[in-house]
Amino acid sequence: MGYPPLKITFLGTGTSSGVPMIACDCEVCTSKDKKDNRLRSSILVESPTTTLVVDSTPDFRYQMLRAEVKKLDAVLFTHSHKDHIAGLDDIRAFNFFQGQSMFVYANEMTMKELKREFQYAFADHKYPGVPDIKTVTIANTPFVIGDIPVTPIIVWHLKMQVYGFRFGNFTYITDANRIEEEERLKIIGSDTIVLNALRKEKHISHFNLDEATEVVRQLKIPNAYFTHISHQLGRHQAVEEHLPPGMHLAYDKLTLHF
């Protein structure tokens, strides 16, 4: 199957609290290295004709401004936790300038939470100016957004199902601590994988750094970038220096081409 050329931009690479974390004066949160400043995790996926965002974080407005996004066709959700959905209201600007509804893709559970959290956008009688949304409920089968083929990958965030996504030869997974064998088969053959690596210590619902690197080795993906990073992982430069070949920490505004 042919894929369109893709540009991937990391809009944010931090965990739910972001980095720096409020009121923290650790060496990471006070670092002068811009790579240690991390908004909440999200990516921008661009083809020649289609632009989509994976997750609308609490930082969505600033992420769109910082990346100078003038056109957005869809928002694709991994799951319903607040650090991945809170910025959805700010699609209103795209509604206004594009003169059309925003397509929102999510599984049934996430769609239910979006409708609860942003009930005013789904009301029968809407107040003027609220987000204008067209919903598309997805399941664990491939689909296409514009000219971008999307393969969902179900992963586990403790006991919660979270969707990762494969776009051509690029796979993006966040908020996971387990990937079952059947879903791993969907990842194999990717050129690049993005995987969450919260910190060095073990965590109840996220891969830590050692676990994330081991998943990459098992899947034999040649290039890996770690995201959803907390200040507990350490400074970007110090961690990067000790990663295995082909593995890197992602950072905000990093762009990749496929």
N, C-alpha and C positions, 0 to 999 in steps of 0.2 A: 504493500500500500504506500502510495506517495504522500509526503507531508509537505505543507508549505514551509518556507523559511520562517523561523520564529526568533523573536528577540524576547528574552526574559529579563525583567528588572526586579531586583529585590527591593520592594517598597519598605519593608521592615524585617528585622531578623531577631527581634527580642521576644522574651516571654511576656506573660500577661501584665507584669508590672513595668515593662520597658527597662531600658538602661540609659542613663542613670535611674535608679529607683528613688522615689520620693524619700527624703530625710536620711538617705544613706551617704556616709562619707568614706566608704571603702575605696581601695586603690583603683577599682574598675570604675566606680561611679564618679570619681573625681579625676579620671584620666583625661589628658588633653588630646589623646589620639581619637580622631573622629570615628574610627572603626569601632571604638568602644561605646559609641552612642547608637542605641538600637531602638527604633520604634517597634510597635507590635507587628507580628509576622504576617506578611502578605507578599504576593508577587503580581506583577503586571505581565501579561502574555500578549504579544503583538505579532500578527501575521501581516502580509501586505494589505489585507482588507478588513481584518477583525481585531478588536482590542477587548480584552477581558481582564478582570481582576479576580484573583482567588482570595476571598474573604474581605470584608469591609471592617477594618479594625477601628478602635476609638480614635486612631490617628488618621483616618481615611482622608479627611479634608486636606490636611497638611501633606499627606503622601501624594495626593493628586496635584497639588500646587508645586511641590518640590520636583516631581517628575514631569511637570508641564504637560499633563494629560489633557488634551482638548476634545477627545472623542472616546467614548466608552460604550461598547455594545452590550456587555453583560457582566453580572457579578455571579461568581460560582463559589458556593460555600462548602467548606470541609465539614463543619459541625456548628452547633448552636451556642458554644460558650461565648461569654460576653466579649472577650478580647478578639473574637473573630467576626462578630456581627454588629457591634455597637455603632459603627459609623454609617450604617445603611441610609439614614435620613439624608445624608449629604449628596445622595444621587440626584436630589432636586435640581441642582445646578445643571446637570447633564440633561434632565428632562426639559429644562427651560431652553437651553441653547441648541439642543438637538431637535426639539419639538416632537418628542416621541417618548413612549414608555421605555423603562429599563427592564430588560429581561433578567430575571433572577432564577438561578438554577440551584436546587437543593434537594436532598432526600426528604422523605415524608416527615421524619421526626424533626429535622431542622426547619422545614417549612412551617410546621405547626408552631414552633417557638418564634419564628419571625413574625407570624401573624399575631401571636400573643404580645410580643414585645413592641411591635409597631402597628398595633390594632387600628390606629387612625388612618393608616395608609391602605387598609383593606376594608374600611367601613363601607356600608352600602351608600351612605350619603357623606361624601368626603368634604372636608374643609378645603377651601381654595389654597393651592400651593403645597399640599402634602405630596410626598413621593408618589410618582406614578409608576406602578410596577406591574409587569406581566410575569406570572410565575410559571416555571417549568419544573415539575417534580421528576427527579431522576432516580434511577435504581442502579443496580450493579451490572449494567450493560453499557457498552460504548454508545456514544452519541456525538453529534457535531454541533459546534457553535460557530456560525458563519462558515469559514473554511478551515477551522481548527478541529481536528478529530480529538475526542477526549475519551480516555479509558478510565473509569472509576476503579479504585483499589481500596477495598475495605481493610482498615487496620483497627487495632483496639487501643483505646485510651482508658486503661484499666477495664471497666465493664461497659464502656460506651463505644459504639461503632462510630468511627471517624472515616471520612473519605479522603484518600489521597488521589492524585490524578496523574495519568501519563499523557503527555502531549508529544506525540511523535517519539523521539529518542530521549526525551526529558521527563523524569518522574519527580513529582513533588509530594512529600509526605510530612505532615506536621502533627503534633499531639498524638504520639503513638508510643506504646511500649511493647507491642506484640504484633507480628504479621504472620498470619497462618500460611501454610505451604501453598495452598491453592491460589492465594492472592500474590504470593511471591513470584509465581510463574508469570504473572502479568508484567512484572518489573524486569525480569531477566531479558537481556538484550538492549537495555537502555544504555546510552552513551554516558548519561549523567543522572545522578540521583541527588535530591535534596532531602535531608532527614533531620528530624529534631534531635538535638543533643543538649539537654537542659543544663547539666552541670557535671562535675566529676563524680560526686556521690550518687549512690543509687536513689531513685525516685519511684514513688508508687505508681505513677501513670505516664511517665515520659522515659524515653531512652536516656541514659547518661552517656557520656562521651565514649567510654569503652564499649558499651553495648551498641551504640550507633556505628562505630568503626567495625565491629564484628559483623553486623548485618551487611555492611558494604562488602566486606571480604567474602562472606558466604554467597552473596548474590553475584560477585565477580563483576561489579560495575566499575569501569576504569576511572571515572571521575565522580567525586562526591563533594557536596557542600553541606555543612551543618548549620541549622537555623534554630529558631525558638530558644535562644540562648539567654541565660540569666547572668546576673553579675557574679554569681557563685562559680561560674566556669573559670573565671580568670581573665586577664587582659588578652586582647585579641592577638597581639604579636607574640606573647609568651606561649600561648596555646598553639598557635599556628606553627611555630618552630619545631614542635614535637609530634606533629601529625604524620601518619604514614604517607608515602608517595601517592599522589593523585587525590588526596583528601585535604579539604580546606575548610576554614570557617567562612561562611558567607558574611557579608556586611551590607549595610544599607547603601543603596544606589549601585551596587554591583550589577553589571549587565553581562549576559551570556547570549551567544548566537548559535543557532542550530539550522 
